[in-house]
Amino acid sequence: MSDEDKDEGARMRDEEENDSLSLASREHRRRRFRRHRKKAYIRSVYLLPSMATLGNAVCGFAAMYVAALAAGAIENGGGANLFFRDPLTRFWAMHGFVGAAYLVFFAMVFDALDGRLARFARHTTEFGGQLDSLADVVSFGAAPAFIALELVRVSFLHSHIPLALSRLNWAIGALYFCCAAVRLARFNVSNEHGEQHHFSFLGLPSPGAGGAVVAWILMQQDLHRIGEAGSAMASFFSTTCLVLLPLIVLGTGLLMVSTVRYPHVVNRYLRGKQPVMKLLAGIGAVLALVVWQEYALGIGLQCYALYGPVLWAWGRMRKRHAAAAA
């Protein structure tokens, strides 16, 4: 082999070694860039969707605080004007459980807004999804259970109910909270991004469950107000709603972790071309909310919570009849 061939072989080996070193160096730079990019991803968030998500969590936290204020005012003989020095605190205490219930509805508005903002900006991230679920646990898990628990407790404060029933009321609230946490964890691991995947939910959505509980409380509080004005029938229905409230909490909690399918109302029924009758039904629903919002919300959200089990039972009956006919 000539000296020129040896030099050419050595040069080719050097080039191969340089190429391998260059590839290793580029791979090292890519890995380092990915690590730095991940750290930057954790340090930086998209502002508007995250602010809306935190607004959701703050509303849920405020709802629990207002419910505690209302319970304290009732326990002190209703003297909120003497008990609270801060005028803003006094305002929320005087509005009591109604204010706490409306704060949960404000949390629902923020919950709908953060997803829309993220999809509008085309920036749906894993961080935003996890933060949204944590906020939902507060606003639609802890807050409705706490409000219902405090309302039942202070309403029967002087009724000498058995200790076992009092503990059962607490256990139902704790079970509801656990069901909401499990529901949201299941949603996190099975969720797919994109509007096309959000036409139905497996189990009652946590905003629907929390809304059903606080809407029932709104209806009960309005009946209680009318009953205090002298209506015996309203007072009777108010007490009936109060007795049924733990069952509402228990039922909605179990429906959250069920395998019953629920439709996404906005994506399935309010988008795209719809029949004229749906337009008229939507107008009627809006008018009912304006004129009779406590009862429209209370009855409407209970119907949504019952929609899944009724549809499931109807499907089972149809399959049974089809099998019998065959």
N, C-alpha and C positions, 0 to 999 in steps of 0.2 A: 504494500500500500504506500502510495507516494505521500510526501509531506503535505501536499495540497489537500489530499483526501483526509488526512488526519486533522488538519486545521479546520476543514469544513465540518467534520464530525464533531469536533470540540465546540465549534461555533453553534451548531444545531443543538447540542446538549445544553449549552449555556442559555440559548433562547428558550428551550423547553423549561429549564429551571426558573428562568425569569418569568415565563408565562404562568407557571404554577404559583410562584410567589405573588405575582400580580393578582391572580384569581383569589388566593388566600387573603391578600390585603383587601381586595374589593369586598369579599364576603365578610371580613371583619368590620369594614366600614359600614356595610349594610346592617349588620347586627347591632352595631353601636348606634346607628341612626334610628333603628326601630326601638331600641331601649330609650333613647332620648325622646323620640316622638311619643312613646307611651307615657313617659313622665310628663311631657308637655300637655298631653291629652288629659291627664288627671289634674294638672294644675289649672288648665283653662277650660271653661265651659261656655256654652252658648247662653247669653245673658237672658234674653226675654223668656224662652221656655223654662229655664231654671227658676227665674223670678216668679213665673206663674205657678210652678210646682211648689215652691216655698210658700207662696201665698195660700195655696191649698192647705199646706200643713199648719200654717199660722191660724187660718180660720178654724181648723179642727181643734187646735189647742185653745183658741179663744172661746170656742163653744163649751169646752169642758170647764173653763174658768168661769164663764157666765152662769153655767148650771150650778157650780159651787156657790157663786154669789146669790143666786136665787134661792137655793136651799138654805143658806145662812140667813137670808132675810125672812124666810118663812119660819124658821126655827126661833128667830128673835121676835116673833109676833108681827111680822110684816113691816116693822119700822125701819125701812131702808133709809129714810131721810135722816134718821138719827144714828144709824149704825155705820154708814159710809160717809167719810168726809169728802172724798173726791167726787165732784159732780158727774164726771163720765162714768165712774164706777157705780154711782147711785142710779144713773140712767139705765145701765145694763141690768142692775139688780131689780129695778122696778119692772123692766120688760121680761125678766125671769126666763122661764123655759122657752117662751116664744122666741126671744132673741137668740138663745142658744140654737134652736132648731133652724132659724134663718141663717145663722152662721154656717151650719153644715151645708145648706143650699148654696151659699156663696162659695164654699169649698168645691162644690160640684161645678160651679161656673169656671173656677180656676183650673179644675181638673180637665174640663173640656177644652179650655183655652190653651193649655201648655202643649197638648198633642197637636192642635191645629197650627200653633206657631212653629213647632218643630218641623212639621211636614211642609208648611208654607216656605220655610227657609231651606228645606231639603237637608236638614241636619238632624236626623234621628240617631242618637247614640246610645250605647249600652249604659253609660253613666246616667243619661236622662231617664231611661226606663227604670233603672234601679231606684233613682231618687223619687220618681213618680210613685212607685209601689210603696216606698217607705212613707211618703206623705199620705197615701190612701189608707195605710194601716192606722194612722193617727186620726184622719178625718172621718173615715167610714167604718173603722173598726172600733177604736177606743172611744171616740166622741159619742156616737149614738148609744152605745152600751152604757156609758157613764151617765148621759142625760136621762135615759130611761130608768136607770137604777136609782138616781137621786130623786126623780119625780115620784116614783112609786114609794120610796122610803119616806119622803116628807109628807106625801098625801095620806099615808096611813100611820103617821107619827103617833097619833093619840088614839089609834083604833085597837091597840093591844092585840095585834095579829100574832099568831104563834111564831116562835123563834125559828122553827124549821122552815116556814114559808119565807121568812126574811132571808135566811141563808140560801134557800132555793132561788130567790130573786137574784142574789149576788152570783150564784153559780151559773144562772142563765146568761147574765151579762158577761161573765168570764168565758163561757162557751162560745158566745157570739164573737167575742174578740179573737179567740183562737181560730174560729172558722174563717174570719176575715184574713188573718195572717196566712193560714194554709191556702186559702183561695188565691191570694196575691202571689204567694210563692209558686203555686202551680201555674199561674198565668205567666210568670217570668220565665219558667223553663220551657213552656210550650208556645210562647208568643212568637208570631211571625210579623215582620215589619211590612207596612204597606196597607193602604185602604182596602185592597181587594181581599185581604185576609180577615177583615173586621166586619163581617156581616152577621155573625152570631157569636155567642159566648157559651162556654161549657160551665154551667152553673150560673146562679144569679150573680151579676156583676156587683162588686162591693159598693159603688155609688148608688145602684138601685136598691140594695139592701138597706144602706144607711138612710137613703131618702124615704123608703117605706116606713122606717121606724120614726124618723123625726116628723114626717108628714102626719102620721097617726097622732103624735104628740101635739102638733099644731091644731088638729081637729079637736082633740080632747080639751085643750086649753080654751079654745073658743066656746065649746059647749059649757065648760066650767064658768066662763065669764057670763054667759047668758043665764046659767043656773043661779049664779049669785045675784043676778038682777031680779030673780023671782020666778023663773020658769022651772016648774017641777020636772017636766019632761026632759028639758035640757040637762038638768042635774042628774037625772037617772041615766041618760045616755053618756054623760061625762064619766060617771062611776063605772059604767059598763066598759067604756074605752080604756079606763085605767086598769080594770081587772084583766082585760084582754091584752094589754101592752106586753107583759112578759111572754105571752104566747106568740105575739108578733115578733118579738126579738128572737125567740127560740126558732120559730119557723124560718125566718129570713136567714138566720145563721146557718141552719142545716141546708137550706137551698143553695147557699154560696158554695158549699163543698159537694153538692150533688152532681150527677152527670146529666142533668136536665138541660136541654138547649134553650137559650133565650136569644131573641133577635136583637141586633143593634138597630134601634129605632131610627136614628138619623141616617145611617148608611143604607138601610134596607127600604125604609118607607118614605123618607123625606128628600131623597136625591133622585135626580133624573126626571123623566116624564112620569106623571102619575094621573090616575083618573080624577075627574072633577069631583066625585064624591069624597075622595081623600082630601081634596082642597077644602071642601065644605066642612068635613070633620075636623081638619086642623084649625079652621077659623072658629068653629064651635068650642074647641078645646082652649084656644087663646082667650075667647070671651069668658069662658067659665073660670079661667085663672084670674082674669081681671075682676070679675064680679064676686066670685065665691072661692077665692084661692085656697083657703084652708081645707075646704071639703073636696074641691077638685083635686088638689094634691094628695090628700089622704086617700080618697077612693081610687084615684087614677093609679097611684103607685102600688096600692094593694092589688089592683087588677093586674098590673105588670108582674108583680111577684107571683101571683097565682096563674099567670098565663102559661108558664112552663109546665107545672104539674098537670094542669087541665089538658094542655095539648099532648103531653106524654100519655095521660090516661086515655085520651081519645084515640091516639095511635094504637095503643095496646088493644082497645076494644075493636077497632077496625080489623087488626090482624087476626084477632080471635074469631070474629065473625067470618072473615075470609077463609080461615082454616076450617071452620065448621061447615061453610058452604062447599068447600072443595071435598 
